[in-house]
Amino acid sequence: MNEQNKVPKRIARTVLNSLKGGVVPRIGLPYVTVGRKSEIEALLHDVDIISEGGASFRFIVGRYGSGKSFLIQIIRNYVMDKGFIVADADLSPERRLQGTRGQGLATYRELIGNLATKTRPEGGALTLILDRWISSVQAQAAQESGLQPGDPALSAAVDRKIVAVTSQISELVHGFEFATLLSKYYHAYIEQDDETRMKVIRWFRGEYALKREAKEALGVNIIITDDDWYDYLKLFAVFFRLAGYAGMMIMIDELVNIYKIPNSITRQYNYEKMLTMYNDTLQGKAKYLGIIMGATPQAVEDRRRGVYSYEALRSRLAEGKFSRPGARDMLAPVIRLEPLTAAEMLVLCDKLAAMHAGLYGYSQSVTDEDLAEFIKIEFSRVGADSNITPREVIRDFIEVLDLMYQHPEMKLADLLASDEFTYTKSEAVSDDAATGFAEFTL
């Protein structure tokens, strides 16, 4: 029996439903990961740098359905297992890097709302992180001093440890206010003052619109704004490290929404913010922080509207003279996704077939020859050599599996032979190459 049949049904259902719907599942990715070895290795190298006090910034560039979001989710799950805090957000017309109506702050709020840890992978982990930090400090102080809970001397020892953390943060830009609020949260936690705790959480989430409101609620005359939200992410990265985590990884997808901004000046402001983030990470102004952004080739390379329309970014990110398809520099800031090969897609379809059979409790009837024929037809479409994406192939294949399950009399060979599934063979795929698909073995 194929080991993929052992996938828990809850995970198998989520994976198959997500992939058929054209979206990336949050769970179960290791069961369907194929290829992308060099890209993953390059990003994992960044993880080591971040955990040692460095920072990184990467663009993952690929066409719609090529696997950008899939790769981002793989790295997200990996770094959470390694003790990182992860924050992810998709840009949209309401969420940008910079805006005149709070679009940058909206992105910050989304990131903070999606803070995730290994024990809270679904997001919303800010309160959990703060509470665990305080509990950890209390436990350390008790262990080092030998004092018992309730002893005033233990409270003083905990206070000193809290001050040691907040004093390191207060030296950074906006760090004094940040440290003040951490201290307020700690004292509210000790005194079981839930109202003050929630006020501090609101402030960290960027939910105070006016300085006056923050002053009245917490005594700080500053709020997080469109202009400085990124500074607070840098503060969070340092704090998370001091709180016992390995670092912070920020993942921002759908960069195409900046490309789509009609106003050229607004686009330039967004690219300027991107340049600030890029420079900070490479110049050592940020610590324990990784940033990954997902974009389409057009959103990056278009010299009129894309990232490359901002010359300061183009000169930093443009591919060197020696990189080429099949021999990309994976240590460069921009990782361009190569198409998955027919052999890799064959392996992926085999995994999906076994997962589908395990979920619905039937013996897998799709043979190796069936799979090879399916891949042969998919890769024989017009323009498939350059335009086919994993998303298209996966959706087609899961649909075929669903049909065969609902109509047991159907055979894969019959479905593949139908007019609806017959594509005009691409001139770019030779007869020899197409014949070769049938020779794949699993």
C-alpha positions as CSV (number, residue, x, y, z in Angstrom):
1,M,0.0,0.0,0.0
2,N,1.3,3.5,-0.8
3,E,2.3,5.3,2.4
4,Q,0.3,8.3,1.3
5,N,-2.9,6.3,2.2
6,K,-1.9,6.9,5.8
7,V,-2.6,10.6,5.6
8,P,-5.2,11.5,8.3
9,K,-8.6,12.0,6.7
10,R,-9.0,15.5,8.2
11,I,-5.8,16.6,6.6
12,A,-6.5,14.7,3.3
13,R,-9.9,16.4,3.0
14,T,-8.5,19.9,3.6
15,V,-5.6,19.3,1.2
16,L,-7.7,18.0,-1.7
17,N,-10.5,20.6,-1.2
18,S,-8.1,23.4,-1.1
19,L,-6.1,22.3,-4.1
20,K,-9.2,21.7,-6.1
21,G,-10.4,25.2,-5.2
22,G,-7.1,26.7,-6.4
23,V,-5.8,27.7,-3.0
24,V,-2.9,26.5,-0.8
25,P,-3.9,24.5,2.3
26,R,-2.5,25.6,5.6
27,I,-1.9,22.0,6.7
28,G,-0.7,18.8,5.1
29,L,1.8,20.4,2.8
30,P,4.6,17.8,3.4
31,Y,2.3,15.1,2.0
32,V,2.2,16.8,-1.4
33,T,5.5,18.7,-1.7
34,V,7.4,17.9,-4.9
35,G,10.4,19.6,-6.4
36,R,11.5,23.1,-5.4
37,K,14.5,21.6,-3.6
38,S,17.0,24.4,-4.5
39,E,14.4,27.2,-3.7
40,I,13.7,25.6,-0.3
41,E,17.3,25.2,0.5
42,A,18.0,28.8,-0.3
43,L,15.2,30.1,1.9
44,L,16.3,27.7,4.8
45,H,19.8,29.2,4.5
46,D,18.1,32.6,5.3
47,V,16.4,31.0,8.3
48,D,19.8,30.2,9.8
49,I,21.1,33.7,9.3
50,I,18.0,35.2,10.9
51,S,18.2,33.0,14.0
52,E,21.8,34.2,14.5
53,G,20.8,37.8,14.6
54,G,20.8,38.7,10.9
55,A,18.0,39.6,8.6
56,S,16.9,38.7,5.0
57,F,14.6,39.9,2.3
58,R,13.5,37.7,-0.6
59,F,11.1,38.0,-3.5
60,I,9.5,34.8,-4.8
61,V,8.5,35.4,-8.4
62,G,6.3,33.2,-10.5
63,R,3.2,33.2,-12.6
64,Y,-0.3,32.7,-11.2
65,G,-0.6,29.0,-10.2
66,S,3.1,28.4,-10.4
67,G,3.6,27.6,-6.7
68,K,4.5,30.9,-5.1
69,S,2.0,30.7,-2.3
70,F,2.7,27.0,-1.9
71,L,6.4,27.7,-1.4
72,I,5.6,30.5,1.1
73,Q,3.4,28.1,3.1
74,I,6.1,25.4,3.2
75,I,8.6,27.9,4.6
76,R,6.0,29.2,7.0
77,N,5.3,25.8,8.5
78,Y,9.0,25.0,8.6
79,V,10.1,28.1,10.5
80,M,7.2,27.7,13.0
81,D,8.6,24.3,13.8
82,K,12.0,25.9,14.3
83,G,10.6,28.3,17.0
84,F,9.9,31.3,14.8
85,I,7.0,33.7,15.1
86,V,5.3,34.0,11.7
87,A,3.2,36.8,10.4
88,D,1.6,36.7,6.9
89,A,-0.7,38.9,4.9
90,D,-2.0,39.2,1.3
91,L,-2.0,42.7,-0.1
92,S,-5.2,44.1,-1.6
93,P,-6.7,47.5,-2.6
94,E,-7.2,48.1,1.1
95,R,-3.8,46.7,2.2
96,R,-0.6,48.2,0.9
97,L,2.8,49.1,2.2
98,Q,2.0,52.8,2.2
99,G,-1.3,54.8,1.7
100,T,-3.0,58.0,2.3
101,R,-6.1,56.3,3.9
102,G,-4.5,53.9,6.3
103,Q,-3.7,51.1,3.8
104,G,-0.2,50.6,5.2
105,L,-1.6,50.4,8.7
106,A,-4.2,47.9,7.5
107,T,-1.4,45.6,6.3
108,Y,0.3,46.0,9.8
109,R,-3.0,45.0,11.5
110,E,-3.4,42.0,9.2
111,L,0.2,40.9,10.0
112,I,-0.3,41.3,13.8
113,G,-3.7,39.6,13.7
114,N,-2.1,36.7,11.9
115,L,0.9,36.2,14.3
116,A,1.3,32.5,14.6
117,T,3.5,30.1,16.5
118,K,3.9,26.3,16.5
119,T,1.3,26.0,19.2
120,R,-1.1,28.5,17.6
121,P,-0.5,28.0,13.9
122,E,-3.9,29.5,12.9
123,G,-2.8,33.0,14.0
124,G,-4.0,35.4,16.7
125,A,-1.1,34.5,18.9
126,L,-0.1,38.0,20.3
127,T,-1.8,37.6,23.7
128,L,-0.5,34.1,24.0
129,I,3.0,35.2,23.3
130,L,3.0,38.0,25.8
131,D,1.4,35.8,28.6
132,R,3.9,33.0,28.0
133,W,6.8,35.5,28.1
134,I,5.7,36.7,31.5
135,S,5.1,33.1,32.8
136,S,8.6,32.2,31.5
137,V,10.2,35.1,33.2
138,Q,8.5,34.2,36.5
139,A,9.6,30.6,36.2
140,Q,13.2,31.6,35.5
141,A,13.3,34.0,38.4
142,A,11.8,31.4,40.8
143,Q,14.3,28.8,39.6
144,E,17.3,31.1,39.9
145,S,16.3,32.5,43.3
146,G,14.7,29.5,44.9
147,L,11.9,31.8,46.1
148,Q,8.3,30.7,46.3
149,P,5.3,32.4,44.4
150,G,3.8,35.2,46.5
151,D,7.2,36.1,48.0
152,P,7.8,39.9,47.6
153,A,11.4,39.2,46.8
154,L,10.4,37.0,43.9
155,S,8.2,39.8,42.5
156,A,11.2,42.1,42.7
157,A,13.4,39.5,40.9
158,V,10.8,39.2,38.1
159,D,10.6,43.0,37.8
160,R,14.4,43.2,37.3
161,K,14.2,40.6,34.5
162,I,11.3,42.4,32.8
163,V,13.3,45.7,33.0
164,A,16.3,43.9,31.5
165,V,14.3,43.0,28.4
166,T,12.5,46.3,28.1
167,S,15.7,48.3,28.5
168,Q,17.2,46.6,25.5
169,I,14.2,47.4,23.4
170,S,14.0,51.1,24.6
171,E,17.3,51.8,22.9
172,L,15.7,51.2,19.4
173,V,13.6,53.6,17.3
174,H,10.2,54.0,19.0
175,G,11.5,51.5,21.6
176,F,10.9,53.6,24.7
177,E,7.1,53.6,24.1
178,F,7.1,50.0,23.1
179,A,9.0,49.0,26.3
180,T,6.7,51.2,28.4
181,L,3.7,49.3,27.1
182,L,5.4,45.9,27.6
183,S,5.9,47.0,31.2
184,K,2.3,48.1,31.5
185,Y,1.1,44.8,30.2
186,Y,3.3,42.9,32.6
187,H,2.0,44.8,35.7
188,A,-1.6,44.4,34.4
189,Y,-1.0,40.7,34.1
190,I,0.3,40.4,37.6
191,E,-2.5,42.5,39.0
192,Q,-5.1,40.6,36.9
193,D,-6.2,43.9,35.3
194,D,-7.7,42.5,32.2
195,E,-9.0,45.9,31.0
196,T,-5.5,47.4,30.9
197,R,-4.1,44.3,29.2
198,M,-6.7,44.6,26.4
199,K,-5.9,48.3,26.0
200,V,-2.2,47.4,25.5
201,I,-3.1,44.7,23.0
202,R,-5.3,47.2,21.1
203,W,-2.3,49.5,21.0
204,F,0.0,46.8,19.7
205,R,-2.5,45.9,17.0
206,G,-2.6,49.5,15.8
207,E,-6.2,50.0,16.7
208,Y,-5.9,53.5,18.3
209,A,-6.7,56.1,15.6
210,L,-5.8,59.2,17.6
211,K,-2.9,60.0,19.9
212,R,-5.4,61.5,22.4
213,E,-7.1,58.2,22.8
214,A,-3.9,56.4,23.5
215,K,-2.9,59.1,26.0
216,E,-6.1,58.8,27.9
217,A,-6.1,55.0,27.8
218,L,-2.4,54.2,28.5
219,G,-0.6,57.4,29.1
220,V,1.5,57.2,25.9
221,N,1.4,60.1,23.4
222,I,2.2,58.0,20.3
223,I,0.3,55.6,18.1
224,I,1.3,53.3,15.2
225,T,0.7,55.0,11.9
226,D,0.9,54.4,8.1
227,D,4.4,56.0,8.1
228,D,6.1,54.0,11.0
229,W,4.3,50.6,11.2
230,Y,7.4,48.8,9.8
231,D,9.5,50.1,12.7
232,Y,7.3,48.4,15.1
233,L,7.6,45.1,13.3
234,K,11.4,45.4,13.8
235,L,10.8,46.0,17.5
236,F,8.6,43.0,17.7
237,A,11.3,40.9,16.0
238,V,13.8,41.9,18.7
239,F,11.3,41.4,21.5
240,F,10.3,37.9,20.3
241,R,13.9,36.9,20.4
242,L,14.3,38.2,23.9
243,A,11.1,36.3,24.8
244,G,12.7,33.0,23.8
245,Y,11.7,32.6,20.1
246,A,14.2,32.2,17.3
247,G,13.1,35.3,15.4
248,M,10.3,36.6,13.2
249,M,9.4,35.8,9.6
250,I,7.1,38.2,7.7
251,M,5.4,36.9,4.5
252,I,3.6,39.3,2.2
253,D,1.9,37.9,-0.9
254,E,0.0,39.3,-3.8
255,L,2.4,42.1,-4.5
256,V,0.6,42.5,-7.8
257,N,-1.9,44.8,-6.0
258,I,0.8,47.5,-5.8
259,Y,1.4,47.0,-9.5
260,K,-2.3,47.6,-10.1
261,I,-2.4,50.9,-8.3
262,P,-3.5,53.4,-11.0
263,N,-1.8,56.5,-9.5
264,S,2.0,56.5,-10.3
265,I,2.9,58.6,-7.3
266,T,1.1,56.3,-4.9
267,R,2.9,53.3,-6.5
268,Q,6.3,55.1,-6.0
269,Y,5.5,55.7,-2.3
270,N,4.9,52.0,-1.9
271,Y,8.1,51.1,-3.7
272,E,9.9,53.6,-1.5
273,K,8.6,51.7,1.6
274,M,9.7,48.5,0.0
275,L,13.2,49.9,-0.6
276,T,13.4,50.9,3.1
277,M,12.6,47.4,4.2
278,Y,15.0,45.9,1.7
279,N,17.9,48.2,2.8
280,D,17.2,47.7,6.5
281,T,17.5,43.9,6.2
282,L,20.7,44.0,4.1
283,Q,22.4,46.8,6.0
284,G,22.0,45.2,9.4
285,K,19.4,47.8,10.7
286,A,17.0,44.9,11.4
287,K,17.7,41.9,13.5
288,Y,16.1,38.5,13.8
289,L,13.7,39.4,10.9
290,G,13.0,37.8,7.6
291,I,10.8,39.2,4.9
292,I,9.4,37.2,1.9
293,M,7.3,38.8,-0.7
294,G,5.4,36.9,-3.5
295,A,4.9,38.5,-6.9
296,T,4.2,37.8,-10.6
297,P,7.0,38.4,-13.1
298,Q,5.1,41.4,-14.6
299,A,4.6,43.0,-11.1
300,V,8.3,42.9,-10.7
301,E,9.8,43.4,-14.1
302,D,7.5,45.9,-15.8
303,R,9.6,49.1,-16.2
304,R,6.5,51.3,-16.3
305,R,4.4,50.1,-13.3
306,G,6.3,47.3,-11.6
307,V,8.9,47.1,-9.0
308,Y,11.6,47.8,-11.6
309,S,9.9,51.2,-12.4
310,Y,11.6,52.4,-9.2
311,E,15.2,52.6,-10.3
312,A,16.7,52.2,-6.8
313,L,15.0,48.8,-6.5
314,R,15.7,47.8,-10.1
315,S,19.4,48.4,-9.8
316,R,19.4,46.2,-6.6
317,L,17.2,43.4,-7.7
318,A,17.8,43.0,-11.5
319,E,19.1,39.5,-12.4
320,G,22.9,39.3,-13.1
321,K,24.4,38.7,-16.4
322,F,25.2,35.0,-15.8
323,S,21.9,33.6,-14.4
324,R,19.7,31.8,-16.9
325,P,16.8,29.2,-16.8
326,G,18.2,26.0,-15.3
327,A,21.1,27.8,-13.6
328,R,19.5,30.5,-11.4
329,D,21.4,32.3,-8.6
330,M,19.4,31.1,-5.6
331,L,21.3,33.4,-3.3
332,A,20.1,36.5,-5.1
333,P,17.2,38.6,-3.6
334,V,14.8,37.5,-6.3
335,I,14.0,33.8,-6.6
336,R,12.3,33.0,-9.9
337,L,10.3,29.8,-9.9
338,E,11.1,27.4,-12.6
339,P,8.2,25.3,-14.0
340,L,7.8,21.9,-12.4
341,T,8.9,19.1,-14.8
342,A,6.6,16.5,-16.1
343,A,8.3,13.9,-13.9
344,E,7.7,16.0,-10.8
345,M,4.1,16.5,-11.7
346,L,3.8,12.7,-12.3
347,V,5.0,12.1,-8.7
348,L,2.6,14.7,-7.3
349,C,-0.4,13.2,-9.1
350,D,0.5,9.8,-7.7
351,K,0.5,11.3,-4.2
352,L,-2.9,12.9,-4.8
353,A,-4.3,9.6,-6.2
354,A,-3.2,7.7,-3.1
355,M,-4.5,10.5,-0.8
356,H,-7.9,10.5,-2.5
357,A,-8.2,6.7,-2.2
358,G,-7.3,6.9,1.5
359,L,-9.9,9.6,2.1
360,Y,-12.8,7.9,0.5
361,G,-11.8,4.4,1.4
362,Y,-11.4,2.6,-1.9
363,S,-8.5,0.7,-3.5
364,Q,-6.5,3.0,-5.8
365,S,-7.4,2.1,-9.3
366,V,-5.2,4.6,-11.2
367,T,-2.2,2.8,-12.6
368,D,1.2,4.1,-13.4
369,E,0.3,4.0,-17.1
370,D,-2.8,6.0,-16.5
371,L,-0.8,8.7,-14.7
372,A,1.8,8.8,-17.5
373,E,-1.0,9.2,-20.1
374,F,-2.6,12.0,-18.0
375,I,0.6,13.9,-17.7
376,K,1.4,13.3,-21.4
377,I,-1.9,14.9,-22.4
378,E,-1.6,17.8,-20.0
379,F,1.9,18.7,-21.2
380,S,0.9,18.3,-24.8
381,R,-1.4,21.4,-24.7
382,V,-0.5,24.3,-26.9
383,G,2.1,26.4,-25.1
384,A,2.3,23.9,-22.2
385,D,6.1,24.1,-22.4
386,S,6.1,27.6,-21.0
387,N,2.6,28.3,-19.7
388,I,1.3,25.2,-17.9
389,T,1.2,25.6,-14.1
390,P,0.8,23.1,-11.3
391,R,-2.5,24.6,-10.3
392,E,-4.1,23.7,-13.6
393,V,-2.8,20.2,-13.6
394,I,-3.8,19.5,-10.0
395,R,-7.3,20.9,-10.5
396,D,-7.8,18.7,-13.6
397,F,-6.5,15.6,-11.9
398,I,-8.5,16.0,-8.7
399,E,-11.6,16.5,-10.8
400,V,-10.9,13.3,-12.7
401,L,-10.4,11.5,-9.3
402,D,-13.7,12.9,-8.0
403,L,-15.6,11.8,-11.2
404,M,-14.1,8.3,-11.0
405,Y,-15.1,8.0,-7.4
406,Q,-18.7,9.1,-8.0
407,H,-19.0,7.0,-11.2
408,P,-17.1,3.7,-10.5
409,E,-17.9,2.5,-14.0
410,M,-15.7,5.2,-15.4
411,K,-12.0,4.5,-16.2
412,L,-9.3,7.1,-16.4
413,A,-8.5,6.0,-19.9
414,D,-12.1,6.7,-20.9
415,L,-12.0,10.2,-19.5
416,L,-8.7,11.0,-21.1
417,A,-10.0,9.8,-24.4
418,S,-13.1,12.1,-24.3
419,D,-13.3,15.1,-26.6
420,E,-13.5,17.4,-23.6
421,F,-10.1,16.3,-22.4
422,T,-8.4,16.3,-25.7
423,Y,-6.1,19.3,-26.4
424,T,-4.3,20.2,-29.6
425,K,-0.8,19.0,-29.1
426,S,1.8,21.8,-28.7
427,E,4.3,22.1,-31.5
428,A,6.9,22.9,-28.9
429,V,6.5,19.3,-27.4
430,S,8.1,16.8,-29.7
431,D,6.6,13.4,-30.4
432,D,9.7,11.9,-28.8
433,A,9.2,13.9,-25.6
434,A,5.5,13.0,-25.5
435,T,6.3,9.3,-25.9
436,G,8.8,9.6,-23.1
437,F,6.1,10.5,-20.6
438,A,4.8,6.9,-20.8
439,E,8.1,5.6,-19.8
440,F,8.1,7.2,-16.3
441,T,8.1,4.8,-13.4
442,L,7.1,5.6,-9.8
